[in-house]
Amino acid sequence: MGGEGSMAAANASLKNNRSLTAKRKDKKALEGSYAGVELKEFPKVTEEQIVEIRERIKKENKQARIKQVLIFVAMCIVLLFFIKYLL
């Protein structure tokens, strides 16, 4: 029947993948541990600072959105003039 060759290839691929994962597990012990790593201390943020950051981000996003809309409108106008010129 047809398809035996493709199934044999699939089985060979699965066998190869299994052997690769077995090799990876052996090297897992060589990796370092994070037990001795010191975490950075970040300064505490007050509610006023959080509100200020939030407002600044909103303002920046609004400016970026306006810029994107203006560029889109300008490109549409240029495209319309180009299409009108061709027709």
PyRosetta script that sets phi, psi and omega in degrees:
from pyrosetta import init, pose_from_sequence

init()
pose = pose_from_sequence("MGGEGSMAAANASLKNNRSLTAKRKDKKALEGSYAGVELKEFPKVTEEQIVEIRERIKKENKQARIKQVLIFVAMCIVLLFFIKYLL")
pose.set_psi(1, 158.9)
pose.set_omega(1, -179.8)
pose.set_phi(2, -78.5)
pose.set_psi(2, 153.8)
pose.set_omega(2, 175.5)
pose.set_phi(3, 99.7)
pose.set_psi(3, -8.7)
pose.set_omega(3, -178.6)
pose.set_phi(4, -64.7)
pose.set_psi(4, -35.8)
pose.set_omega(4, -179.5)
pose.set_phi(5, -65.3)
pose.set_psi(5, -39.0)
pose.set_omega(5, -179.7)
pose.set_phi(6, -70.9)
pose.set_psi(6, -34.7)
pose.set_omega(6, 177.3)
pose.set_phi(7, -68.6)
pose.set_psi(7, -36.7)
pose.set_omega(7, 177.6)
pose.set_phi(8, -64.6)
pose.set_psi(8, -39.4)
pose.set_omega(8, 178.1)
pose.set_phi(9, -66.3)
pose.set_psi(9, -39.2)
pose.set_omega(9, 178.7)
pose.set_phi(10, -64.9)
pose.set_psi(10, -42.6)
pose.set_omega(10, 178.2)
pose.set_phi(11, -64.0)
pose.set_psi(11, -40.2)
pose.set_omega(11, 178.6)
pose.set_phi(12, -64.8)
pose.set_psi(12, -39.7)
pose.set_omega(12, 178.6)
pose.set_phi(13, -64.0)
pose.set_psi(13, -43.7)
pose.set_omega(13, 177.5)
pose.set_phi(14, -62.1)
pose.set_psi(14, -41.2)
pose.set_omega(14, 178.8)
pose.set_phi(15, -62.9)
pose.set_psi(15, -43.8)
pose.set_omega(15, 179.0)
pose.set_phi(16, -63.9)
pose.set_psi(16, -41.5)
pose.set_omega(16, 178.4)
pose.set_phi(17, -63.2)
pose.set_psi(17, -40.5)
pose.set_omega(17, 178.2)
pose.set_phi(18, -60.9)
pose.set_psi(18, -42.2)
pose.set_omega(18, -179.3)
pose.set_phi(19, -68.6)
pose.set_psi(19, -33.0)
pose.set_omega(19, 177.9)
pose.set_phi(20, -67.1)
pose.set_psi(20, -40.2)
pose.set_omega(20, 179.5)
pose.set_phi(21, -68.0)
pose.set_psi(21, -33.7)
pose.set_omega(21, 177.8)
pose.set_phi(22, -64.2)
pose.set_psi(22, -39.5)
pose.set_omega(22, 178.8)
pose.set_phi(23, -66.9)
pose.set_psi(23, -35.9)
pose.set_omega(23, -178.5)
pose.set_phi(24, -66.7)
pose.set_psi(24, -37.3)
pose.set_omega(24, -178.9)
pose.set_phi(25, -64.4)
pose.set_psi(25, -34.2)
pose.set_omega(25, 179.8)
pose.set_phi(26, -66.0)
pose.set_psi(26, -35.9)
pose.set_omega(26, -178.0)
pose.set_phi(27, -81.7)
pose.set_psi(27, -7.5)
pose.set_omega(27, -178.9)
pose.set_phi(28, -62.5)
pose.set_psi(28, -34.2)
pose.set_omega(28, -178.0)
pose.set_phi(29, -68.8)
pose.set_psi(29, -21.1)
pose.set_omega(29, -178.8)
pose.set_phi(30, -77.9)
pose.set_psi(30, -16.1)
pose.set_omega(30, -178.1)
pose.set_phi(31, -71.0)
pose.set_psi(31, 154.7)
pose.set_omega(31, -178.8)
pose.set_phi(32, -77.6)
pose.set_psi(32, 171.0)
pose.set_omega(32, 179.2)
pose.set_phi(33, -110.6)
pose.set_psi(33, 151.9)
pose.set_omega(33, 179.6)
pose.set_phi(34, -96.2)
pose.set_psi(34, 12.2)
pose.set_omega(34, -176.1)
pose.set_phi(35, -65.3)
pose.set_psi(35, -36.3)
pose.set_omega(35, -176.4)
pose.set_phi(36, -91.7)
pose.set_psi(36, 3.5)
pose.set_omega(36, -176.5)
pose.set_phi(37, -81.7)
pose.set_psi(37, 131.5)
pose.set_omega(37, 177.5)
pose.set_phi(38, -90.8)
pose.set_psi(38, 134.5)
pose.set_omega(38, 178.2)
pose.set_phi(39, -83.4)
pose.set_psi(39, 145.2)
pose.set_omega(39, 178.6)
pose.set_phi(40, -72.3)
pose.set_psi(40, 146.2)
pose.set_omega(40, 176.2)
pose.set_phi(41, -97.0)
pose.set_psi(41, 121.2)
pose.set_omega(41, 178.9)
pose.set_phi(42, -99.4)
pose.set_psi(42, 145.8)
pose.set_omega(42, -179.8)
pose.set_phi(43, -67.4)
pose.set_psi(43, 149.4)
pose.set_omega(43, 178.1)
pose.set_phi(44, -74.5)
pose.set_psi(44, 144.5)
pose.set_omega(44, -177.4)
pose.set_phi(45, -109.6)
pose.set_psi(45, 134.3)
pose.set_omega(45, 178.4)
pose.set_phi(46, -84.6)
pose.set_psi(46, 166.1)
pose.set_omega(46, 179.5)
pose.set_phi(47, -62.2)
pose.set_psi(47, -38.0)
pose.set_omega(47, 179.9)
pose.set_phi(48, -62.9)
pose.set_psi(48, -39.8)
pose.set_omega(48, 179.5)
pose.set_phi(49, -66.8)
pose.set_psi(49, -38.9)
pose.set_omega(49, 178.9)
pose.set_phi(50, -63.1)
pose.set_psi(50, -44.5)
pose.set_omega(50, 179.2)
pose.set_phi(51, -63.4)
pose.set_psi(51, -42.4)
pose.set_omega(51, 179.9)
pose.set_phi(52, -63.0)
pose.set_psi(52, -43.4)
pose.set_omega(52, 178.9)
pose.set_phi(53, -64.4)
pose.set_psi(53, -42.8)
pose.set_omega(53, -179.8)
pose.set_phi(54, -61.5)
pose.set_psi(54, -44.4)
pose.set_omega(54, 179.7)
pose.set_phi(55, -65.6)
pose.set_psi(55, -39.9)
pose.set_omega(55, 179.3)
pose.set_phi(56, -63.7)
pose.set_psi(56, -42.3)
pose.set_omega(56, 179.5)
pose.set_phi(57, -65.6)
pose.set_psi(57, -41.3)
pose.set_omega(57, 177.8)
pose.set_phi(58, -61.0)
pose.set_psi(58, -42.3)
pose.set_omega(58, -179.8)
pose.set_phi(59, -64.2)
pose.set_psi(59, -44.1)
pose.set_omega(59, 179.1)
pose.set_phi(60, -63.2)
pose.set_psi(60, -41.8)
pose.set_omega(60, 179.2)
pose.set_phi(61, -65.0)
pose.set_psi(61, -38.7)
pose.set_omega(61, 179.1)
pose.set_phi(62, -64.9)
pose.set_psi(62, -42.9)
pose.set_omega(62, 178.6)
pose.set_phi(63, -63.8)
pose.set_psi(63, -41.4)
pose.set_omega(63, 179.1)
pose.set_phi(64, -64.5)
pose.set_psi(64, -40.7)
pose.set_omega(64, 179.4)
pose.set_phi(65, -64.0)
pose.set_psi(65, -42.6)
pose.set_omega(65, 178.4)
pose.set_phi(66, -62.1)
pose.set_psi(66, -42.3)
pose.set_omega(66, 179.8)
pose.set_phi(67, -63.0)
pose.set_psi(67, -41.9)
pose.set_omega(67, 179.3)
pose.set_phi(68, -63.9)
pose.set_psi(68, -42.4)
pose.set_omega(68, -179.5)
pose.set_phi(69, -64.9)
pose.set_psi(69, -42.7)
pose.set_omega(69, 179.3)
pose.set_phi(70, -63.1)
pose.set_psi(70, -42.0)
pose.set_omega(70, 178.0)
pose.set_phi(71, -64.0)
pose.set_psi(71, -41.4)
pose.set_omega(71, 179.1)
pose.set_phi(72, -62.3)
pose.set_psi(72, -45.2)
pose.set_omega(72, -179.8)
pose.set_phi(73, -63.9)
pose.set_psi(73, -42.9)
pose.set_omega(73, 179.3)
pose.set_phi(74, -62.1)
pose.set_psi(74, -42.1)
pose.set_omega(74, 179.0)
pose.set_phi(75, -65.5)
pose.set_psi(75, -38.0)
pose.set_omega(75, 177.6)
pose.set_phi(76, -64.3)
pose.set_psi(76, -41.9)
pose.set_omega(76, 179.1)
pose.set_phi(77, -63.2)
pose.set_psi(77, -44.6)
pose.set_omega(77, 178.5)
pose.set_phi(78, -61.7)
pose.set_psi(78, -42.7)
pose.set_omega(78, 179.8)
pose.set_phi(79, -63.6)
pose.set_psi(79, -42.2)
pose.set_omega(79, 179.1)
pose.set_phi(80, -64.1)
pose.set_psi(80, -42.8)
pose.set_omega(80, 176.7)
pose.set_phi(81, -62.3)
pose.set_psi(81, -39.4)
pose.set_omega(81, 179.8)
pose.set_phi(82, -64.7)
pose.set_psi(82, -44.4)
pose.set_omega(82, 179.4)
pose.set_phi(83, -65.5)
pose.set_psi(83, -42.3)
pose.set_omega(83, 179.7)
pose.set_phi(84, -64.0)
pose.set_psi(84, -36.9)
pose.set_omega(84, 179.2)
pose.set_phi(85, -65.3)
pose.set_psi(85, -38.8)
pose.set_omega(85, 180.0)
pose.set_phi(86, -70.3)
pose.set_psi(86, -32.5)
pose.set_omega(86, -177.8)
pose.set_phi(87, -89.9)
pose.dump_pdb("model.pdb")
